[in-house]
Amino acid sequence: MTEVDRQLHNKVDQVGNRVLRLTENLIAVSDQVSAVDTAQKQTQDSLLALVTEFRSFVRSAALTANLHSAETQILSVEERLEREYGHLKRVRRTAVGILQAFDVGLATQDTVQQISEELMIESPR
């Protein structure tokens, strides 16, 4: 082998070695890209689970807020009814009692009239 052939052979070996190192580096980069891809998929799955849980929490909070609002409105209506018509409870109870007593003959016309007049005075509307 001549000197030129030997130099050429060495250069070819050097190029081959560089190609081999480049191939090894490409394999390492490919492995790293695969690891990053796996981590990205895990992160995406975790984020999706978190978003689902957050939406569930927001829905639950909205339902709770609606429930509290409805309870407040019910209490307000009940207070208004009690304020405007609460005095009529006695009138209703007494009227039922009068009818029952009158049906069985325990009340006279005079007693019913007297009680009715008292109720009319107490409940002007």
KELOTI-521466 format. One line per 8 residues: number of its first residue (from 1); their letters; for each residue z, x, y of N, C-alpha, C, O. Coordinates in steps of 0.2 Angstrom, whole numbers, always signed. Atoms other than C-alpha are relative to their C-alpha. Layout:
residues N
NUM	A	Z/X/Y/Z/X/Y/Z/X/Y/Z/X/Y ~ ...;
end
This chain:
residues 125
1	MTEVDRQL	+0/+4/-6/+0/+0/+0/+0/+4/+6/+4/+9/+7 ~ +1/-4/-6/-5/+7/+17/+6/-3/+5/+9/-8/+4 ~ -4/+1/-5/+6/+7/+32/-1/-6/+3/+4/-10/+5 ~ +2/+6/-3/-3/-7/+40/+2/-6/-4/+4/-11/-2 ~ -2/+6/+5/-1/-18/+24/+7/-1/+0/+10/-7/+0 ~ -7/+1/+0/+17/-14/+24/+3/-3/+6/+7/-8/+5 ~ -2/+3/-6/+20/-19/+42/-2/-7/+0/+2/-11/+2 ~ +2/+7/+0/+10/-34/+40/+4/-4/-5/+6/-10/-4;
9	HNKVDQVG	-4/+3/+5/+20/-38/+24/+7/-2/+3/+10/-7/+2 ~ -6/+1/-3/+36/-36/+34/+0/-5/+5/+5/-10/+5 ~ +1/+5/-5/+30/-47/+48/+0/-7/-4/+3/-12/-1 ~ +1/+7/+4/+25/-61/+35/+7/-2/-2/+9/-7/-2 ~ -7/+1/+3/+43/-59/+27/+4/-2/+6/+8/-7/+5 ~ -4/+2/-6/+51/-60/+45/-2/-8/+2/+3/-12/+3 ~ +2/+7/-2/+41/-76/+49/+2/-5/-6/+5/-10/-4 ~ -2/+4/+5/+45/-83/+32/+8/-1/+0/+10/-7/-1;
17	NRVLRLTE	-7/+1/-1/+64/-80/+35/+1/-4/+6/+6/-8/+5 ~ -1/+4/-6/+63/-88/+52/-2/-7/-2/+2/-12/+0 ~ +2/+7/+2/+54/-103/+44/+6/-3/-4/+8/-9/-4 ~ -6/+2/+4/+68/-104/+31/+6/-2/+4/+9/-7/+3 ~ -6/+2/-5/+82/-103/+45/-2/-6/+4/+3/-11/+5 ~ +2/+6/-4/+72/-116/+55/+1/-6/-5/+3/-11/-2 ~ +0/+5/+5/+71/-127/+39/+8/-2/-1/+10/-8/-1 ~ -7/+1/+1/+90/-125/+36/+3/-3/+6/+7/-8/+6;
25	NLIAVSDQ	-3/+3/-7/+94/-129/+55/-3/-7/+0/+1/-12/+2 ~ +2/+7/+0/+83/-145/+53/+4/-4/-4/+5/-10/-3 ~ -4/+4/+5/+92/-150/+38/+7/-2/+3/+10/-7/+2 ~ -7/+1/-3/+109/-148/+47/+0/-5/+6/+4/-9/+6 ~ +0/+5/-5/+103/-157/+62/-1/-7/-3/+1/-12/+0 ~ +2/+6/+3/+96/-171/+51/+7/-3/-3/+8/-9/-2 ~ -7/+2/+2/+114/-172/+43/+4/-3/+5/+7/-8/+5 ~ -4/+2/-6/+122/-173/+60/-3/-7/+3/+1/-11/+5;
33	VSAVDTAQ	+3/+7/-2/+110/-187/+65/+2/-5/-4/+3/-11/-2 ~ -2/+5/+4/+114/-196/+50/+7/-2/+1/+9/-8/+0 ~ -7/+1/-1/+133/-194/+53/+1/-4/+7/+5/-9/+7 ~ +0/+3/-6/+130/-200/+71/-2/-7/-1/+1/-12/+2 ~ +2/+7/+1/+120/-215/+65/+5/-4/-4/+6/-10/-2 ~ -5/+4/+3/+134/-220/+53/+6/-2/+4/+8/-7/+4 ~ -5/+1/-4/+147/-218/+66/-2/-6/+5/+2/-10/+7 ~ +3/+5/-4/+136/-229/+78/+0/-7/-3/+2/-11/+0;
41	KQTQDSLL	+0/+6/+4/+134/-242/+65/+7/-3/-1/+9/-9/+0 ~ -7/+3/+1/+153/-243/+62/+3/-2/+7/+6/-7/+7 ~ -2/+2/-7/+156/-243/+81/-3/-7/+2/+1/-11/+5 ~ +3/+6/-2/+144/-257/+83/+3/-6/-4/+4/-12/-1 ~ -3/+5/+4/+152/-267/+68/+7/-2/+3/+9/-7/+4 ~ -6/+1/-3/+169/-264/+76/+0/-4/+7/+4/-9/+8 ~ +1/+3/-6/+163/-270/+93/-2/-7/-1/+0/-12/+3 ~ +2/+7/+1/+155/-286/+86/+6/-3/-3/+7/-9/-1;
49	ALVTEFRS	-6/+4/+2/+171/-290/+77/+5/-1/+6/+8/-6/+7 ~ -4/+1/-6/+180/-287/+94/-2/-5/+4/+2/-9/+7 ~ +3/+5/-4/+168/-298/+103/+2/-7/-3/+3/-12/+1 ~ -1/+7/+3/+170/-312/+90/+8/-2/+1/+9/-8/+2 ~ -7/+1/-1/+189/-310/+91/+2/-2/+7/+6/-7/+9 ~ -1/+1/-7/+189/-310/+110/-3/-7/+2/+0/-11/+6 ~ +2/+7/-2/+178/-326/+111/+4/-5/-3/+5/-10/+0 ~ -5/+4/+3/+190/-334/+99/+6/-1/+4/+9/-7/+5;
57	FVRSAALT	-6/+0/-4/+204/-330/+110/-1/-4/+7/+3/-8/+9 ~ +2/+3/-6/+195/-336/+126/+0/-8/-2/+2/-12/+2 ~ +1/+8/+2/+191/-353/+117/+7/-3/-1/+9/-8/+1 ~ -6/+2/+1/+209/-354/+111/+4/-1/+7/+8/-6/+8 ~ -3/+0/-6/+215/-350/+129/-2/-6/+4/+2/-10/+8 ~ +3/+6/-3/+203/-364/+136/+3/-6/-3/+5/-11/+1 ~ -2/+6/+3/+209/-376/+124/+8/-1/+2/+10/-7/+3 ~ -7/+1/-2/+227/-373/+128/+1/-2/+7/+5/-6/+9;
65	ANLHSAET	+0/+2/-7/+224/-374/+146/-2/-8/+1/+1/-11/+5 ~ +2/+7/+0/+215/-391/+143/+6/-4/-2/+7/-10/+1 ~ -6/+4/+3/+230/-397/+133/+5/+0/+5/+8/-6/+6 ~ -5/+0/-5/+242/-392/+147/-2/-5/+6/+2/-8/+8 ~ +3/+5/-6/+231/-401/+160/+1/-7/-2/+3/-11/+2 ~ +0/+6/+3/+230/-416/+149/+7/-3/+0/+9/-9/+2 ~ -7/+2/+0/+249/-417/+147/+3/-1/+7/+6/-6/+8 ~ -2/+1/-7/+252/-415/+165/-3/-6/+3/+1/-10/+6;
73	QILSVEER	+3/+6/-2/+240/-429/+169/+3/-6/-3/+4/-11/+0 ~ -3/+5/+3/+248/-440/+156/+7/-1/+3/+9/-7/+4 ~ -6/+1/-4/+265/-437/+164/+0/-3/+6/+4/-7/+8 ~ +2/+3/-7/+258/-441/+181/-1/-7/-1/+2/-11/+3 ~ +2/+7/+1/+251/-457/+175/+6/-4/-2/+8/-10/+0 ~ -6/+4/+2/+267/-462/+166/+5/+0/+5/+8/-6/+6 ~ -4/+1/-5/+277/-458/+181/-2/-5/+5/+2/-9/+8 ~ +3/+5/-5/+266/-468/+192/+1/-7/-3/+3/-12/+1;
81	LEREYGHL	-1/+7/+3/+267/-483/+180/+7/-2/+0/+9/-8/+2 ~ -8/+2/+0/+286/-482/+179/+1/-2/+7/+5/-6/+8 ~ -1/+1/-7/+286/-481/+198/-2/-7/+2/+1/-10/+6 ~ +4/+6/-3/+274/-496/+201/+2/-6/-4/+3/-11/-2 ~ -2/+6/+4/+279/-507/+186/+6/+1/-4/+7/-4/-9 ~ -6/-1/+4/+295/-500/+179/+5/-6/+0/+8/-8/-5 ~ -5/+6/-1/+305/-515/+186/-2/-6/-4/+2/-10/-5 ~ +3/+6/+4/+294/-527/+176/+3/+0/-7/+2/-5/-11;
89	KRVRRTAV	-3/+0/+6/+302/-521/+160/+5/-5/-1/+5/-9/-7 ~ -5/+5/+0/+317/-532/+163/-3/-7/+0/+0/-11/-4 ~ +3/+6/+0/+306/-546/+167/-3/-2/-7/-2/-7/-9 ~ +3/+1/+6/+296/-544/+151/+5/-2/-6/+5/-6/-10 ~ -5/+1/+5/+312/-542/+140/+3/-7/+1/+5/-11/-4 ~ -3/+6/-1/+320/-557/+148/-4/-6/-2/-2/-11/-5 ~ +4/+5/+2/+305/-568/+146/-1/-1/-7/-1/-7/-10 ~ +1/+0/+7/+303/-564/+128/+7/-3/-3/+7/-8/-7;
97	GILQAFDV	-6/+3/+2/+322/-568/+126/+1/-7/+1/+3/-11/-3 ~ +0/+7/-2/+320/-584/+135/-4/-4/-5/-2/-10/-7 ~ +4/+4/+5/+306/-590/+124/+3/-1/-6/+3/-6/-9 ~ -3/+0/+7/+315/-585/+108/+6/-5/+0/+7/-9/-4 ~ -6/+4/+0/+331/-594/+114/-2/-7/+1/+1/-12/-2 ~ +3/+7/-1/+321/-609/+120/-3/-3/-6/-2/-9/-7 ~ +3/+2/+6/+312/-610/+104/+5/-3/-5/+4/-8/-9 ~ -5/+2/+5/+327/-611/+93/+6/-5/+3/+10/-7/+0;
105	GLATQDTV	-4/+5/-3/+336/-623/+106/+6/+3/+2/+11/-1/+3 ~ -6/-3/-3/+349/-610/+112/+1/+0/+8/+6/+1/+10 ~ +0/-1/-7/+344/-611/+130/-2/-7/+3/-6/-11/+0 ~ +2/+7/-3/+343/-627/+141/-5/+2/+6/-6/+7/+8 ~ +5/-1/-6/+330/-630/+155/+4/+3/+6/+1/+7/+9 ~ -3/-2/-6/+343/-627/+168/+2/+8/+0/+1/+11/+5 ~ -1/-7/+1/+348/-610/+161/-6/+4/+1/-6/+9/+4 ~ +6/-3/-1/+330/-605/+160/-3/+0/+7/-5/+6/+9;
113	QQISEELM	+2/+0/-7/+326/-610/+177/+4/+4/+5/+2/+8/+9 ~ -4/-4/-4/+341/-601/+184/-2/+7/-1/-2/+11/+4 ~ +2/-7/+2/+337/-585/+175/-7/+2/+3/-8/+7/+6 ~ +7/-1/-3/+318/-587/+181/+1/+1/+7/-3/+6/+10 ~ -1/-1/-7/+324/-589/+199/+2/+7/+2/+0/+10/+6 ~ -3/-7/-1/+334/-573/+198/-5/+5/-1/-5/+10/+3 ~ +5/-5/+1/+320/-563/+191/-5/+0/+5/-8/+5/+7 ~ +5/+0/-5/+308/-569/+204/+3/+3/+6/-1/+6/+10;
121	IESPR	-3/-3/-6/+320/-564/+218/+0/+8/-1/-1/+11/+4 ~ +0/-7/+1/+322/-547/+210/-6/+4/-1/-7/+10/+1 ~ +7/-3/+1/+304/-544/+206/-5/-4/+4/-8/-9/+1 ~ +4/+4/-4/+294/-551/+221/-7/+0/-2/-10/-5/+0 ~ +7/+1/+1/+277/-547/+215/-1/-3/-7/-7/-4/-9;
end
